[in-house]
Amino acid sequence: MEEKVWECSSIQDSDDEDVYSQNASDEQEFHFSPASLPNLQFRNTKSKAKWNEEIGMAEVFEKNGKMWVTTGIVRNGKIYTSIEETLYLMELEALDLLDNGDMSISLVEMYEKVAGGKSGCCWELFEAYRHLKSLGYIIARHNVAWSLKSIGNSVKCVDLEGTEECKQLVDMVSKIEISIDELFGDLKINDLKPDFDVYLPNNRFRKSSPGNPNFLLYLSRGHLPSKKEIEVLERQCGGIPLKICLVTEGRVSFFSFDKVELPVLP
C-alpha cells in the first residue's frame, strides 16, 4: 500500500447561490495561516444565530453575506450550522451567536465545547475543517444531506416509477426527512467512518444539487489507521476517493493510499 501526502495552496472561498447571497456587498476577503487563527476582518453586518444545546447546532435567523451558499444544512426553510461551522464563522467575525436567553455566546465558550468533544466534534476535527475551509473547499458532515430538495432532485431525475429502485429511493428520502434533534444525536466522533464530504472550490455549487464529493475525509485519532481499518473505510466510500487526516500539535496533514502489486518472487 503506497502512501501519498498532499498539500493545498490557499484559494479564496467562493459562494454565489442567489437564495443565500443577500447583502453580499458586505462580504469581505479573508486570509488564513494554518499555524494561527484566521486574519480577521470586521464585516459591516454579521449574520445571527441561536445555539441549541440539545441538538448541538445553531439555527440561523439572520443571514448576511455569501457564505450561506456553502455553509449549513437546510431543513424546513431554516439553516442550521454544525458546531464546527458555527465556530469557524465566529472566528471570522461573520456570526453573532446567542443562547436561548438572547445572551451572546463567546468564542471561548465555543472553544470549550469543541475541546470537550461536544456535538460530534473534537478539536482535531475542527482544525481539519478550518484548514480545508480556509483554502476554499466546500465541506459537510459525511452522509448529512445539504437539503431535502437535493434528495428530491435525485429521485426525480431518474425515471424508476414502480421499480424496486424507486422504492429504495423513496425509503431513503423518508429516512432523511427526520427532525434536526435526531440528526446529530447519535454521532460519535470515534466511529470508524468518514467524517466529512469534501468538494473542490466551485462557484457554481448548489445545495439543491451538490453532486458527489470529490473525496471523503477521515480524521485519524492519534495515529494513522491500519491497513484493515483503511479497507473498512474504503468500503463505505462507494468509489469516492478517501483521504486520511492527521492533526498533531496544530499541524494538519493529509494522506492517501494506493494499492501496489508487488512482483511475485520466483
N, C-alpha and C positions, 0 to 999 in steps of 0.2 A: 504494500500500500504506500503510494507516494504522497508525501506531504507538500502542500504548496502554501506559502504565506503571501498574502496580498495586502496592498495598501490602497488608499483612495486619496485623490487630490481634492482640495477644497472647491466646492461648487455652490453657487448661490441657490437657495431654496426658491422654487418657482411654482406658485399656485395661481390658478386663474379661473376656477369654476364660478360662473356668474352668481349662482344662488348663494354663495358664501363670500363674495368679494365686495360687500358693501363697505363704503368708506375706505376703499383700497388706497386712496391717496395718502392715508395716514400711515401706511406701511413703510418702514424704513429698513435699509440694509443692515445686516449684522455680520460679524465675522467671529470665528471661534477657534481657539487654540486648544487641542485635546489635553494639554497639560494644565489648563486653567479653566475657570468659568468663562462663559461667553463674554465678549466685549460688548457690554450692554449699551444700547442707545435708546433713550426715552422716546416713547411714542405719544403722539398728540392725544389719542383716545385709546384706552385699553378696553379689551373685552372683559366681561364679568361672568363669574360662575359661582355656584354654591356647592360646597363639598358635602357629599352624603357619606357619612362614615359607615353606614350599614352596607352599602353596595360598593364602597371603596372607589367611587368615581365622582367626578364633578359634573353637574348639569349646567350647561352654558345658557344664560338667559339674556346676554347682550353680546352680539358678535360684531367685531370690528377688525378690519384687515383681511388679508388674503389667505392667511394660514389655515382657515377652516376648510379649504378645498381638500387638504390632505391630512387634517387632524380631526380626531374624534369620530365616533360612530353615530349614526342617525337612527333613532327609534321614535316612532310616532311624532315625527316633525320636530323632535328635540335633538340637540347634540350633547353627547356625553363624552368626557375625556377620561382616559385611564390615569392612574397616579403618575406614571412617567411622563405622559403628555402634559398633564397639569403642571408638574414641577418644571418641566423644560420651558413652558411658556411663561411661568412666573420668573424664572431666571432671566428671560429675555425682556422682562418688564412689559410683557404684552397681555398679561392677565391679572386681574384682581380676584382673589379667591375669598369667599365669605363662608362662615359657618351657618348653622341653622338659625342662629340669633342675629344674623346680619353683621357679625363682627369679623374684621379682617383676620385671615389666617396668614401667618408669616412664613417666609422661606424656611426659617429654622424649624418650625413645626412640621413642615412637609419633609424636610431632610430627615427629621427624626422618624417620621412614618416610614419612609423608604428604607432607612438604615435598620429599622426594626422588622423588615420583611413584610410590610403591610400590603394588602390588596394585590397579592400575586406578583409582587415586585421585590427586588432587593437592590442594594446599592450598586453591585456589579452590573446587574441588568439595566439599571438606569444609565450607568456610564456608557454601556454599549449603545443604548438607544440615543443618548445625547450625541455621541460621537458620529454615528451614521446620519442622524437628523441634521446635524450642523453641516454635513457635507452635501446635503440636498436630497438624500434618499427619502423615500416615502415608506413609512413603517406602520404596521398594525400588529396587534396581538394575533398570534397564529390561530387560524380557523375561527376568527370572530369576524362576521360579515360587516363590511362598511355600512351597509344599509340593507333593509329588507327588499328594496327595489332592485338591488344588484342581484339578489337571488331570483326575484320575479323575472328579470330580464333573461336570466339563463334558462328559465323554464320556457318562456315564450319563444325564444329564438330557435327552439328545436321542436319540430312537429312530431310529437310522440304520443298524441292523444290515444288513449285506450290501451297503450302498451305497458309492459312491466316497467320499462324505463321511466315512463311518465309517472307511474305510481310511486316509484322511488324518489323522483324529483319532488313530488308533492309532499311526501313524507319528510324530505329534507327541509323544505320550506316550513312545514309545521313545527319541526324541532327548533328552527332558528327563531321562530316567532314566539320568543319567551320574554318574560319581563326582565328588566335590567337587573333587578336584585338577584336573579338567578344566574345572570350571565357570567359574572366573575366569582360567584360564591364558592365554587368548587375548585378554583385554580390553586395549584400547589406548585411553588417555584422549584421544587426538587424533582418533579416528574420528568421521566426520560422521554421528552417530546420536544419538537421545535418550539422556540419561544416567540419568534417574530416572523411575519411575512414581510419581505423587503422588495421594494420596487425601485428601479432606477429613476433618477430625476426625470420628470416628464411634465411639461406644461400643458399637456392635453389630458392629464389624469382626471377621471371622474369616479366618484364613489359609487355611482349607479352602475358603472361598467368598468371596474378596475382591471379586469383580466387576471391572468395568473401572475403570481410574484416572480421576480427574476431569480430570487433564491430564498431559501428559508434559513433562519439563523438559530443556532442552539448555543446557549451560554454554558460553557463548561465550568462546573463548580470546583475550582481549586486545581484541577489537572485536566489534561486532555483525555477524552473518553477512550476506552479500549476499542479494539477492532470489533468486538462483538457488540458493544454499545453503539458504535457508528453504524453497523449494519442494521440494528434495530431502528435507529433514527431514519436511515435512508429508506427503509420500507414504508415509513409514514409520509414520505415526501412525494409520492406519486410521480416520480420522474423529474421533479423540480430540484435543481442543484441545492446541496446542503453546504453551509459553511459553519464552522465552529468558531466561537468567540471565547477568548480567554482574557480576563482582566486581572492584572497583577500590579498592585501599588499605583493605581491610576493609569497604567499603560494598557491600551486596548489593542489586542492582536487578533487577527482573523486567519483561519486555516481552512484549507480544503484538501480533500484526499481523492486520489485517483487510484483505480485498481491497476496493478502492474503484474504482468505474467512473467515469471522468472523462467529462464531456459531450463529445459529438462536435462539434467546431467546424465551422461551415459552410465 
